Amino acid sequence: MTADKLPDFVLPFEVKPLGIRGRVVRLGPVIDDILARHDYPPPVSGLLAQGVALTALLGSAMKFEGKFILQTKTDGPVSMLVADYVAPNGVRGTARFATPAALEGLNEKQLLGGGYLAMTVDQGANMERYQGIVPLGDNTLADAAHTYFMQSEQIPTRLRLAAGPLSVKGDKAAHWRAGAILIQHLPREGGMSAIPHSSGDVPEGHEENVSEHDDWVKARLLLDTVEDHELLDPTLSAEELLYRLYHEDGVTVYPAAQLARHCTCSAGAVETMLKNFTAEERAGMVQDGEIAVTCEFCSTRYSFSPSQFA
């Protein structure tokens, strides 16, 4: 399906003469829905929207049924971001942060503070998990992702992230959007890897000294010209953006995949979790005659009577 038919999607592409492949992610109603369920302050919404876009960008590269998880843990005002992508197309996210007053006037690096970014691939039960961890320090989310690919994958990679509220004529409420674009230099043999692995070895068939290859330099310099509004503007199609960037060399786009909000919570799952607590622990959870649990991801509230666990 073409990307212009979908409001939320990931679009793979290739610029064969330059030896690069990449993906574009656009999130509209999906990210607006995720954020609306939490009523986060704008700085937190912006960070989480970028995190969800980055998660979709990397998770959609999986060639198997599994889960890609992105998590930050820091000493900054936004102490934690968690986003995951569940094949074939589900995304969600949540954040923890200090008081709104502590967020005022801070840029992305200051909001995150010092800590780490972890990227995990969960292939399911009885399968090995892969995880890559990079420090945040004085980095943005995009900076940390670049550091991961440089140090662990050793695959030349460039990406851009953007997020922000969009005002629509006739609608008083602003609606959030997020966008991302990634390119990687292809090995002479084999495919692209945008998923963390446990090993930092250079993938078989990859050219180790391509970081300053003329084709790669041209590809990344062109990508660096992308502005935030170009990733967010719904009137500018992803195909048109790619044409603007790489029309001289010719860009090939592949069928777009739709993205959707998902959540794994359910009344049954929460009830099973509560049964694992002792009677004394559940007694301590009772308020106003009920045990209430709210999902951190989708804010759905589940209510149970203490007598259900008698």
N, C-alpha and C positions, 0 to 999 in steps of 0.2 A: 504494500500500500504506500502511496506517496505521502510525504510528511505534511503537505498542505491540507490533507483531509483529516488530520489528527491534531487535537489541541495539546496533547502530552505524548512525547515520542522520543525515541532514539533513532538517529539516522546514520548508518554506516556510509563511508565514502572512501575513495581511493584516488590519489593523483599519481598515476603510474610513471610518468616521465621523471618525477622527483623521488620516486621510491618511497612514498608514504601512504599509510592508511590512517583513518581516524573515524571519529564519531561526533555527532552533534546531538545534544540533549536540549529539549525545550519542555518546560513544565509550566502549565497555566492553572486550570481548575484543580489539578491534583495537589500542587503545592499550596494553593489558596485554601483548599479544604484542610490539609494537614495543619496549617498555621491557625486557621480560624477555630479549630478545636481547642486551642490553648490560650489564645489572647495574649501572646507574648509581646513584650515591648519591641518596637521596630528594630533595634540593634540585634536582639536575639533572633527575631524572625529572619533577618537578613543572613545571619551566620548559619542558621539551621537550613534555610533554603539553599544556600551554597553547598552545605554538607549533603543534602539529599540529591542535588544535581550531580555532585562528584560521585556519590554512591551509584547512581544510575549509570553514569558515564563508565565507571570501572566494572560494576557488576554485570552490565549487559554484554561484556566480553566473554562471560562464562560459556563454555561449550557443553555444559552438563546441567542437570537439575540440582540446584543447590542454593546457598545463601551467601551473599557478600555483605559483610558488616564493617562499617566505619565508626570509630569511636575516638573521641578526644577526652583526655583527663588532664586538667590543668589547675594552676593556682590562680587563674584569672577570674574576673567577674562572671564570665560564662564558663563554669567549671567543667561542664560535660556536654558533649553533643553525641547522640547516637542515631545512626541512620542505617537502614538495611535494604537490600534489594533481594527479593526472592523470585527465582526463575518461575515462570517466564517473563513476568512484567511488573511485579509488585514492589512498591516503595513505601516507606514510612519513616518517621523521625520524631525525636523528642530532645529536649534540652533542659539543663539545670543552670540556674543563674542566681546572682545576688539580687539585692534590691534594685528597683529601677533607677534610683538615684545614683547607684554605683556605676551605672552604665553610661551616664551622660558624658558627652564630649570625647569618648574613646574611639579610636580606630580599631580595625579588625585585629591587629596584632596585640593591642592593649586589652581588648576584650577577652582574647584567648589566654594571654599570659604564658608562663612557662609550664611545660608538661610534655605530653607526647600525643601522637596520632597513631592509632593502631588500625590496620586493615586486615581483615580475616576472611578467609574462604572456608565455608563449612559445606562439605560435600555430602553431609548426611550421616546417618548411623553407620558405624563400622567402617568409616572412611577417614583418612587422615585430614586433619585441619592444617591449613597453611596460614601463617600470620607474618606480616611485616610491621615493624614499629620504627617510627622516626621521631626525633625530638621536634617540638614546635619552637621553643625559644622565642626568637624574634621573627617568627614566620607566620604567613597567612596559610590557609588551608591549601591553596594552590602551590605555595612555596614548599610546603611539607611534602606534597605529592611529587613535586619535581625532585626533591631530595631523595625520596624513596626510589624512584626510577633510576636516578643517577648512581646511587650507592648499592642498591640491591639487584635490580634488574639489569643495569648497565645498558639499557636501551634508550637511545635519544628520544626524549619525550617533551612535548610542549602542550600546555593546556591553559585555558582561560575559564574563569567562573564569574558569574554575575547574578545578582538578585535584587529585587526592588518592587515596591508597590506601583501599580499602574492605574491611573485614573481613566475611566471611560466616560465619554460624553453621555449625560443623562443618568449616570449612576453616581450617587453621592459617595458610596463606599469605594475605597481603593482596593484593588485585587492584586495579590502578590503573584509574581512570576519569577522564574529562575531559568538560567541557561548555562550551557557549558559546551566547550569544544576541545577536542584532543587530537593531536597528531603524533605518530610515531614513525621512526625510520625503519623500513622493512629490512630484515636480514635477506641475504641473497637467496637463501633457501629457508623454507618454513614460514610460519605466519606471525601475526602480531601478538604480543603478550601485554595485556594491561591488568593482569591479576597478580597479586602478591604470591610469591613462592617462598619455600623455606630456604632455598639456596640462593646465594648471590652470584652464582656462576653465570657467565655469559651464555645465552642460549646457543645451542648448536647451530652452526652456519651463520652466526651473526658477525658482522664486521666490527671489530673492537674500536677502530680508529675512524669513526664516521662523524664524530661530534662537530667537526669543522668541514665536512664534505660540502662542496658547493651547493649541491641539490638540497641538502638538509638545511644549510644556512638560509637559503632562499625560502624554503618552506616555513621555517620558524619565524623569520623576519616578517613574512606576510601575515602569519597568524598573530603576531604581536600588534598588528595594526587594528585588530578587532576591538571595537569599543563596546562598553556595557550595553548601550541601548540597542546595538545590533543583535546581541544575544537575547534581548528581552522583547523587542518590538514584534507584536503578532502580525503586523502588516508587512514585515519583511520575512519572506519564507527562508527556511534553512537552505534550500537549493539556490536561492538568489544570493544569499550570503556566501556560499561556497563558490559560486560563479564569480562573484566580485573578487574573491581572494585568489583563485587558481585558474581563471579562464585562459590565461596565456599558455598553460601547460596541459589543460584539459582535465576536468574532474569528473569521475564516475561516481554516481550515487546508487546505492542499493536500496531494496525495500525497507521502509521505516517500520519500526515495531512500536506498538502502543504501550504506554505506561499507565499504571493505575495505582490508586492508594489501596493498601492492604493492611490487615491487622490479624494477628493470630489469636487474639483474646476471644473468650466465649464464657458463658455462664458455667458450662460444664468444666472448663479448664480451671476457672477460678475456684469453683467448689472443690475440685480435686486438690488444688493447692492448699486450701484451708483445712482440709481433712488431714494434711500432713503435720499440722500444728497440734500441740497438746491441748486438752480441754482448758487448762489454766491460761495458756497463751491466747486461745480464742476468746476466753472470758474478758481478757484485757482489751480486746478489739471492739467489744460491744459498746455502741453509743446510741442513745435513744432507742434502746431495745432491738437494735439490728447491727449486723456486721456489714459494713459498706467497703467496697474495693473499687478504686477508679484506675482504669488502664492508663499507664503513663504515655502511651503512644496515641491512642485515639480518644481518650477522656471519657469513654463509656463507663458508666457507673453501674456496678452490680451490687445488689442488696440481698442479704440472706438473714433468715431468722436463726437465732442460736439453737432453737429446738431441732433444726435440720441435722445438727451434728451430735445430738444426744445419743 
